[in-house]
């Protein structure tokens, strides 16, 4: 079955750290760019980060630069998000997503996990 | 950063009616580098449209996208009960990717 499954969320105090994981199955993980997208409670979607197949390119939204690090392990079909110096505004459901592509540089998020909840609170 | 503004915030319609959702970009998104997603309550988003007008695999043809540069539209020709959800536009012209704030399509 083709799926992405996130794990590693939970309750953490402000200033703390958390590492999210995303396990891919049923896809050739190493051939895709991957992404993290988050959604704060009752709010819209916010793109967080993208990573290229060989980790040679990584992109982040400004609000997490210097605090979050996206990485992957192609041998284990896994995507990660290391989150440090967490703040209340980082509270959200974090989704792992596959970046599909079509000719003409069209990229899109075509496969999503169910998400993992991260709550930053004292 | 490209800001996407969706309108209306909420659309109240009945099954069978036509839904027209708007997404306006603060600057051109290039060669139609715009996607649409549907999100139902408690679920992950689902890709509907990419390249402004290309339907994703498995998406019914009642969903269509149009527009260019800064003005885009998602049209649902005849609303089915399962179409009542929140819809987001998203650009991928450059980094950072951004989403619109969403349009909720609710049952009237």
Interface residues (C-beta under 8 A of the other chain):
Chain A: X37 X44 X45 X46 X47 X50 X59 X60 X61 X62 X95 X100 X102 X104 X105 X106 X107 X108 X109 X110 X112 X113 X114 X115
Chain B: X31 X33 X35 X37 X39 X43 X44 X45 X46 X47 X50 X51 X54 X56 X57 X88 X90 X92 X95 X96 X97 X98 X99 X100 X101 X102
